[in-house]
């Protein structure tokens, strides 16, 4: 499984790289703030909402601490998607939130 730290992700954002960030936390968790531009699809709804994702895109996947996002990455990879787990999740995120 590919992984990236929150700090390295912040560096990519600071360089204005176009990224697809997928937040798999529950809506109540996202209400406290998310990485700007991240799309929220809770892990439990990922299979039902997979059609909203683009197979040719690469997704950076985040949750609270990295566990659910790792599950999401494994699920997406098994369905032919490219996904990278953000280790440490939002607990490690020090950047801006919206």
N, CA, C and O atoms as a GROMACS GRO file, in nm:
protein
  392
    1UNK      N    1   0.083  -0.117   0.000
    1UNK     CA    2   0.000   0.000   0.000
    1UNK      C    3   0.088   0.125   0.000
    1UNK      O    4   0.182   0.136   0.079
    2UNK      N    5   0.057   0.217  -0.088
    2UNK     CA    6   0.130   0.343  -0.093
    2UNK      C    7   0.083   0.431   0.022
    2UNK      O    8  -0.034   0.433   0.058
    3UNK      N    9   0.179   0.505   0.079
    3UNK     CA   10   0.147   0.596   0.189
    3UNK      C   11   0.219   0.728   0.171
    3UNK      O   12   0.324   0.735   0.105
    4UNK      N   13   0.162   0.831   0.230
    4UNK     CA   14   0.223   0.963   0.232
    4UNK      C   15   0.196   1.024   0.369
    4UNK      O   16   0.090   1.001   0.427
    5UNK      N   17   0.291   1.099   0.420
    5UNK     CA   18   0.268   1.165   0.549
    5UNK      C   19   0.187   1.292   0.526
    5UNK      O   20   0.184   1.346   0.416
    6UNK      N   21   0.122   1.337   0.632
    6UNK     CA   22   0.046   1.462   0.623
    6UNK      C   23   0.138   1.578   0.587
    6UNK      O   24   0.100   1.668   0.512
    7UNK      N   25   0.259   1.576   0.639
    7UNK     CA   26   0.356   1.682   0.613
    7UNK      C   27   0.395   1.686   0.464
    7UNK      O   28   0.403   1.794   0.404
    8UNK      N   29   0.419   1.569   0.405
    8UNK     CA   30   0.453   1.564   0.262
    8UNK      C   31   0.334   1.608   0.176
    8UNK      O   32   0.352   1.676   0.075
    9UNK      N   33   0.213   1.569   0.218
    9UNK     CA   34   0.094   1.612   0.146
    9UNK      C   35   0.083   1.764   0.151
    9UNK      O   36   0.051   1.827   0.050
   10UNK      N   37   0.108   1.822   0.267
   10UNK     CA   38   0.104   1.968   0.281
   10UNK      C   39   0.202   2.034   0.186
   10UNK      O   40   0.173   2.138   0.126
   11UNK      N   41   0.320   1.973   0.170
   11UNK     CA   42   0.419   2.025   0.077
   11UNK      C   43   0.369   2.025  -0.067
   11UNK      O   44   0.394   2.120  -0.141
   12UNK      N   45   0.299   1.920  -0.106
   12UNK     CA   46   0.242   1.913  -0.241
   12UNK      C   47   0.136   2.020  -0.260
   12UNK      O   48   0.128   2.083  -0.365
   13UNK      N   49   0.054   2.040  -0.157
   13UNK     CA   50  -0.050   2.142  -0.164
   13UNK      C   51   0.014   2.280  -0.174
   13UNK      O   52  -0.032   2.365  -0.251
   14UNK      N   53   0.118   2.304  -0.096
   14UNK     CA   54   0.189   2.432  -0.099
   14UNK      C   55   0.249   2.462  -0.236
   14UNK      O   56   0.264   2.578  -0.274
   15UNK      N   57   0.282   2.356  -0.310
   15UNK     CA   58   0.337   2.372  -0.446
   15UNK      C   59   0.226   2.381  -0.550
   15UNK      O   60   0.252   2.378  -0.670
   16UNK      N   61   0.100   2.394  -0.503
   16UNK     CA   62  -0.017   2.407  -0.590
   16UNK      C   63  -0.038   2.289  -0.684
   16UNK      O   64  -0.090   2.306  -0.794
   17UNK      N   65   0.005   2.170  -0.641
   17UNK     CA   66  -0.021   2.051  -0.722
   17UNK      C   67  -0.170   2.017  -0.715
   17UNK      O   68  -0.232   2.029  -0.609
   18UNK      N   69  -0.225   1.974  -0.826
   18UNK     CA   70  -0.364   1.932  -0.829
   18UNK      C   71  -0.373   1.793  -0.769
   18UNK      O   72  -0.310   1.699  -0.818
   19UNK      N   73  -0.451   1.780  -0.662
   19UNK     CA   74  -0.463   1.654  -0.591
   19UNK      C   75  -0.609   1.617  -0.573
   19UNK      O   76  -0.696   1.704  -0.564
   20UNK      N   77  -0.636   1.488  -0.568
   20UNK     CA   78  -0.769   1.437  -0.537
   20UNK      C   79  -0.763   1.381  -0.396
   20UNK      O   80  -0.706   1.275  -0.372
   21UNK      N   81  -0.823   1.455  -0.302
   21UNK     CA   82  -0.820   1.413  -0.162
   21UNK      C   83  -0.957   1.360  -0.126
   21UNK      O   84  -1.059   1.428  -0.141
   22UNK      N   85  -0.958   1.237  -0.076
   22UNK     CA   86  -1.082   1.170  -0.038
   22UNK      C   87  -1.082   1.152   0.113
   22UNK      O   88  -0.995   1.085   0.169
   23UNK      N   89  -1.181   1.211   0.179
   23UNK     CA   90  -1.195   1.204   0.324
   23UNK      C   91  -1.301   1.099   0.355
   23UNK      O   92  -1.418   1.116   0.318
   24UNK      N   93  -1.262   0.991   0.423
   24UNK     CA   94  -1.356   0.880   0.448
   24UNK      C   95  -1.414   0.883   0.589
   24UNK      O   96  -1.467   0.782   0.637
   25UNK      N   97  -1.403   0.997   0.658
   25UNK     CA   98  -1.462   1.009   0.791
   25UNK      C   99  -1.613   1.031   0.780
   25UNK      O  100  -1.666   1.062   0.673
   26UNK      N  101  -1.681   1.012   0.891
   26UNK     CA  102  -1.825   1.036   0.898
   26UNK      C  103  -1.852   1.187   0.889
   26UNK      O  104  -1.766   1.268   0.922
   27UNK      N  105  -1.972   1.222   0.844
   27UNK     CA  106  -2.009   1.363   0.825
   27UNK      C  107  -1.989   1.445   0.952
   27UNK      O  108  -1.945   1.560   0.945
   28UNK      N  109  -2.022   1.389   1.068
   28UNK     CA  110  -2.007   1.462   1.194
   28UNK      C  111  -1.860   1.497   1.222
   28UNK      O  112  -1.830   1.601   1.279
   29UNK      N  113  -1.769   1.408   1.181
   29UNK     CA  114  -1.626   1.434   1.199
   29UNK      C  115  -1.579   1.544   1.103
   29UNK      O  116  -1.500   1.630   1.140
   30UNK      N  117  -1.628   1.537   0.981
   30UNK     CA  118  -1.589   1.634   0.878
   30UNK      C  119  -1.640   1.773   0.914
   30UNK      O  120  -1.580   1.874   0.876
   31UNK      N  121  -1.751   1.780   0.987
   31UNK     CA  122  -1.807   1.909   1.028
   31UNK      C  123  -1.707   1.989   1.112
   31UNK      O  124  -1.715   2.112   1.118
   32UNK      N  125  -1.613   1.921   1.178
   32UNK     CA  126  -1.511   1.988   1.258
   32UNK      C  127  -1.398   2.043   1.172
   32UNK      O  128  -1.310   2.113   1.223
   33UNK      N  129  -1.399   2.013   1.044
   33UNK     CA  130  -1.298   2.063   0.953
   33UNK      C  131  -1.238   1.954   0.867
   33UNK      O  132  -1.222   1.840   0.910
   34UNK      N  133  -1.204   1.992   0.743
   34UNK     CA  134  -1.142   1.898   0.650
   34UNK      C  135  -1.034   1.970   0.571
   34UNK      O  136  -1.026   2.093   0.572
   35UNK      N  137  -0.952   1.893   0.505
   35UNK     CA  138  -0.848   1.950   0.419
   35UNK      C  139  -0.920   2.022   0.305
   35UNK      O  140  -1.009   1.965   0.242
   36UNK      N  141  -0.883   2.148   0.276
   36UNK     CA  142  -0.950   2.222   0.170
   36UNK      C  143  -0.954   2.144   0.038
   36UNK      O  144  -0.853   2.092  -0.009
   37UNK      N  145  -1.073   2.137  -0.019
   37UNK     CA  146  -1.092   2.069  -0.147
   37UNK      C  147  -1.117   1.920  -0.136
   37UNK      O  148  -1.146   1.855  -0.237
   38UNK      N  149  -1.107   1.864  -0.017
   38UNK     CA  150  -1.130   1.720   0.000
   38UNK      C  151  -1.277   1.687  -0.023
   38UNK      O  152  -1.366   1.764   0.013
   39UNK      N  153  -1.300   1.571  -0.082
   39UNK     CA  154  -1.436   1.520  -0.103
   39UNK      C  155  -1.464   1.418   0.007
   39UNK      O  156  -1.382   1.330   0.033
   40UNK      N  157  -1.580   1.431   0.070
   40UNK     CA  158  -1.615   1.340   0.179
   40UNK      C  159  -1.706   1.229   0.128
   40UNK      O  160  -1.818   1.253   0.081
   41UNK      N  161  -1.657   1.106   0.139
   41UNK     CA  162  -1.738   0.986   0.118
   41UNK      C  163  -1.705   0.895   0.236
   41UNK      O  164  -1.600   0.832   0.237
   42UNK      N  165  -1.795   0.886   0.335
   42UNK     CA  166  -1.767   0.800   0.450
   42UNK      C  167  -1.734   0.657   0.407
   42UNK      O  168  -1.790   0.606   0.310
   43UNK      N  169  -1.644   0.595   0.481
   43UNK     CA  170  -1.599   0.460   0.447
   43UNK      C  171  -1.716   0.365   0.425
   43UNK      O  172  -1.714   0.285   0.332
   44UNK      N  173  -1.818   0.372   0.510
   44UNK     CA  174  -1.933   0.283   0.498
   44UNK      C  175  -2.014   0.302   0.372
   44UNK      O  176  -2.092   0.215   0.334
   45UNK      N  177  -1.997   0.417   0.304
   45UNK     CA  178  -2.071   0.445   0.181
   45UNK      C  179  -1.983   0.436   0.057
   45UNK      O  180  -2.030   0.459  -0.055
   46UNK      N  181  -1.857   0.403   0.076
   46UNK     CA  182  -1.762   0.405  -0.036
   46UNK      C  183  -1.803   0.313  -0.150
   46UNK      O  184  -1.796   0.351  -0.267
   47UNK      N  185  -1.844   0.192  -0.117
   47UNK     CA  186  -1.884   0.099  -0.224
   47UNK      C  187  -2.003   0.152  -0.303
   47UNK      O  188  -2.007   0.138  -0.425
   48UNK      N  189  -2.100   0.212  -0.234
   48UNK     CA  190  -2.218   0.265  -0.301
   48UNK      C  191  -2.188   0.388  -0.385
   48UNK      O  192  -2.256   0.414  -0.485
   49UNK      N  193  -2.086   0.464  -0.346
   49UNK     CA  194  -2.057   0.590  -0.414
   49UNK      C  195  -1.931   0.585  -0.500
   49UNK      O  196  -1.883   0.688  -0.546
   50UNK      N  197  -1.878   0.466  -0.521
   50UNK     CA  198  -1.757   0.450  -0.603
   50UNK      C  199  -1.773   0.511  -0.742
   50UNK      O  200  -1.676   0.557  -0.802
   51UNK      N  201  -1.896   0.511  -0.794
   51UNK     CA  202  -1.921   0.565  -0.927
   51UNK      C  203  -1.889   0.715  -0.937
   51UNK      O  204  -1.877   0.768  -1.047
   52UNK      N  205  -1.875   0.782  -0.823
   52UNK     CA  206  -1.840   0.925  -0.821
   52UNK      C  207  -1.691   0.947  -0.842
   52UNK      O  208  -1.647   1.060  -0.865
   53UNK      N  209  -1.612   0.841  -0.833
   53UNK     CA  210  -1.467   0.851  -0.848
   53UNK      C  211  -1.425   0.818  -0.990
   53UNK      O  212  -1.494   0.744  -1.062
   54UNK      N  213  -1.312   0.874  -1.029
   54UNK     CA  214  -1.259   0.853  -1.164
   54UNK      C  215  -1.148   0.750  -1.157
   54UNK      O  216  -1.052   0.766  -1.082
   55UNK      N  217  -1.161   0.643  -1.235
   55UNK     CA  218  -1.063   0.532  -1.229
   55UNK      C  219  -0.922   0.574  -1.268
   55UNK      O  220  -0.825   0.516  -1.220
   56UNK      N  221  -0.909   0.675  -1.353
   56UNK     CA  222  -0.776   0.715  -1.399
   56UNK      C  223  -0.709   0.815  -1.304
   56UNK      O  224  -0.593   0.850  -1.323
   57UNK      N  225  -0.782   0.860  -1.203
   57UNK     CA  226  -0.726   0.956  -1.107
   57UNK      C  227  -0.657   0.883  -0.992
   57UNK      O  228  -0.684   0.766  -0.966
   58UNK      N  229  -0.569   0.954  -0.925
   58UNK     CA  230  -0.504   0.901  -0.806
   58UNK      C  231  -0.563   0.975  -0.686
   58UNK      O  232  -0.573   1.098  -0.687
   59UNK      N  233  -0.601   0.901  -0.582
   59UNK     CA  234  -0.666   0.959  -0.465
   59UNK      C  235  -0.577   0.951  -0.342
   59UNK      O  236  -0.519   0.846  -0.313
   60UNK      N  237  -0.568   1.062  -0.270
   60UNK     CA  238  -0.504   1.068  -0.140
   60UNK      C  239  -0.618   1.049  -0.040
   60UNK      O  240  -0.712   1.128  -0.039
   61UNK      N  241  -0.610   0.946   0.043
   61UNK     CA  242  -0.724   0.911   0.129
   61UNK      C  243  -0.690   0.941   0.275
   61UNK      O  244  -0.586   0.900   0.326
   62UNK      N  245  -0.781   1.014   0.342
   62UNK     CA  246  -0.759   1.055   0.480
   62UNK      C  247  -0.878   1.017   0.568
   62UNK      O  248  -0.992   1.013   0.522
   63UNK      N  249  -0.849   0.989   0.693
   63UNK     CA  250  -0.952   0.970   0.796
   63UNK      C  251  -0.901   1.039   0.922
   63UNK      O  252  -0.819   1.131   0.912
   64UNK      N  253  -0.947   0.997   1.037
   64UNK     CA  254  -0.903   1.062   1.162
   64UNK      C  255  -0.758   1.029   1.195
   64UNK      O  256  -0.679   1.119   1.224
   65UNK      N  257  -0.723   0.899   1.190
   65UNK     CA  258  -0.588   0.860   1.234
   65UNK      C  259  -0.512   0.773   1.134
   65UNK      O  260  -0.393   0.749   1.153
   66UNK      N  261  -0.576   0.726   1.029
   66UNK     CA  262  -0.508   0.645   0.928
   66UNK      C  263  -0.559   0.504   0.912
   66UNK      O  264  -0.523   0.436   0.816
   67UNK      N  265  -0.642   0.457   1.005
   67UNK     CA  266  -0.693   0.320   0.998
   67UNK      C  267  -0.800   0.300   0.892
   67UNK      O  268  -0.791   0.210   0.808
   68UNK      N  269  -0.903   0.384   0.897
   68UNK     CA  270  -1.011   0.372   0.798
   68UNK      C  271  -0.962   0.406   0.658
   68UNK      O  272  -1.004   0.346   0.560
   69UNK      N  273  -0.872   0.503   0.650
   69UNK     CA  274  -0.820   0.539   0.517
   69UNK      C  275  -0.738   0.423   0.460
   69UNK      O  276  -0.740   0.401   0.339
   70UNK      N  277  -0.668   0.349   0.544
   70UNK     CA  278  -0.594   0.231   0.496
   70UNK      C  279  -0.691   0.126   0.443
   70UNK      O  280  -0.666   0.064   0.340
   71UNK      N  281  -0.802   0.107   0.512
   71UNK     CA  282  -0.905   0.013   0.464
   71UNK      C  283  -0.961   0.061   0.331
   71UNK      O  284  -0.982  -0.019   0.240
   72UNK      N  285  -0.986   0.192   0.320
   72UNK     CA  286  -1.040   0.248   0.196
   72UNK      C  287  -0.942   0.230   0.081
   72UNK      O  288  -0.982   0.197  -0.031
   73UNK      N  289  -0.814   0.251   0.108
   73UNK     CA  290  -0.712   0.234   0.004
   73UNK      C  291  -0.710   0.089  -0.044
   73UNK      O  292  -0.707   0.064  -0.165
   74UNK      N  293  -0.712  -0.005   0.047
   74UNK     CA  294  -0.714  -0.147   0.008
   74UNK      C  295  -0.839  -0.178  -0.075
   74UNK      O  296  -0.831  -0.248  -0.176
   75UNK      N  297  -0.953  -0.127  -0.032
   75UNK     CA  298  -1.077  -0.150  -0.106
   75UNK      C  299  -1.067  -0.090  -0.247
   75UNK      O  300  -1.099  -0.156  -0.345
   76UNK      N  301  -1.024   0.035  -0.256
   76UNK     CA  302  -1.015   0.101  -0.386
   76UNK      C  303  -0.915   0.031  -0.478
   76UNK      O  304  -0.943   0.012  -0.596
   77UNK      N  305  -0.800  -0.008  -0.423
   77UNK     CA  306  -0.701  -0.078  -0.504
   77UNK      C  307  -0.757  -0.211  -0.556
   77UNK      O  308  -0.728  -0.250  -0.669
   78UNK      N  309  -0.836  -0.279  -0.476
   78UNK     CA  310  -0.894  -0.406  -0.519
   78UNK      C  311  -0.997  -0.387  -0.631
   78UNK      O  312  -1.033  -0.482  -0.700
   79UNK      N  313  -1.043  -0.263  -0.647
   79UNK     CA  314  -1.140  -0.230  -0.753
   79UNK      C  315  -1.073  -0.158  -0.870
   79UNK      O  316  -1.141  -0.106  -0.959
   80UNK      N  317  -0.939  -0.154  -0.870
   80UNK     CA  318  -0.865  -0.097  -0.982
   80UNK      C  319  -0.835   0.051  -0.974
   80UNK      O  320  -0.789   0.110  -1.072
   81UNK      N  321  -0.859   0.112  -0.859
   81UNK     CA  322  -0.828   0.254  -0.840
   81UNK      C  323  -0.685   0.270  -0.788
   81UNK      O  324  -0.627   0.177  -0.731
   82UNK      N  325  -0.629   0.389  -0.809
   82UNK     CA  326  -0.500   0.425  -0.753
   82UNK      C  327  -0.526   0.508  -0.628
   82UNK      O  328  -0.593   0.612  -0.636
   83UNK      N  329  -0.475   0.465  -0.514
   83UNK     CA  330  -0.501   0.536  -0.389
   83UNK      C  331  -0.379   0.532  -0.299
   83UNK      O  332  -0.301   0.437  -0.300
   84UNK      N  333  -0.364   0.638  -0.222
   84UNK     CA  334  -0.252   0.653  -0.129
   84UNK      C  335  -0.307   0.687   0.008
   84UNK      O  336  -0.392   0.776   0.022
   85UNK      N  337  -0.261   0.617   0.110
   85UNK     CA  338  -0.305   0.642   0.247
   85UNK      C  339  -0.227   0.757   0.308
   85UNK      O  340  -0.104   0.762   0.299
   86UNK      N  341  -0.299   0.851   0.370
   86UNK     CA  342  -0.235   0.961   0.441
   86UNK      C  343  -0.214   0.913   0.585
   86UNK      O  344  -0.309   0.906   0.663
   87UNK      N  345  -0.090   0.880   0.618
   87UNK     CA  346  -0.060   0.824   0.750
   87UNK      C  347  -0.082   0.928   0.860
   87UNK      O  348  -0.048   1.045   0.844
   88UNK      N  349  -0.139   0.883   0.970
   88UNK     CA  350  -0.165   0.973   1.081
   88UNK      C  351  -0.295   1.050   1.069
   88UNK      O  352  -0.344   1.106   1.167
   89UNK      N  353  -0.352   1.052   0.949
   89UNK     CA  354  -0.481   1.115   0.926
   89UNK      C  355  -0.488   1.260   0.968
   89UNK      O  356  -0.387   1.332   0.971
   90UNK      N  357  -0.609   1.303   1.002
   90UNK     CA  358  -0.631   1.441   1.042
   90UNK      C  359  -0.563   1.475   1.173
   90UNK      O  360  -0.536   1.592   1.200
   91UNK      N  361  -0.535   1.375   1.255
   91UNK     CA  362  -0.462   1.400   1.380
   91UNK      C  363  -0.321   1.453   1.351
   91UNK      O  364  -0.265   1.528   1.431
   92UNK      N  365  -0.264   1.414   1.238
   92UNK     CA  366  -0.130   1.458   1.200
   92UNK      C  367  -0.133   1.582   1.110
   92UNK      O  368  -0.028   1.641   1.084
   93UNK      N  369  -0.250   1.622   1.065
   93UNK     CA  370  -0.262   1.734   0.972
   93UNK      C  371  -0.240   1.865   1.046
   93UNK      O  372  -0.309   1.894   1.144
   94UNK      N  373  -0.146   1.945   1.000
   94UNK     CA  374  -0.117   2.074   1.061
   94UNK      C  375  -0.152   2.190   0.969
   94UNK      O  376  -0.136   2.307   1.005
   95UNK      N  377  -0.201   2.157   0.850
   95UNK     CA  378  -0.233   2.262   0.753
   95UNK      C  379  -0.370   2.322   0.775
   95UNK      O  380  -0.437   2.297   0.875
   96UNK      N  381  -0.409   2.402   0.679
   96UNK     CA  382  -0.537   2.471   0.682
   96UNK      C  383  -0.651   2.371   0.677
   96UNK      O  384  -0.638   2.263   0.618
   97UNK      N  385  -0.763   2.407   0.738
   97UNK     CA  386  -0.884   2.326   0.725
   97UNK      C  387  -0.999   2.416   0.686
   97UNK      O  388  -0.997   2.537   0.710
   98UNK      N  389  -1.099   2.354   0.624
   98UNK     CA  390  -1.220   2.430   0.589
   98UNK      C  391  -1.341   2.365   0.649
   98UNK      O  392  -1.453   2.414   0.630
   0.00000   0.00000   0.00000
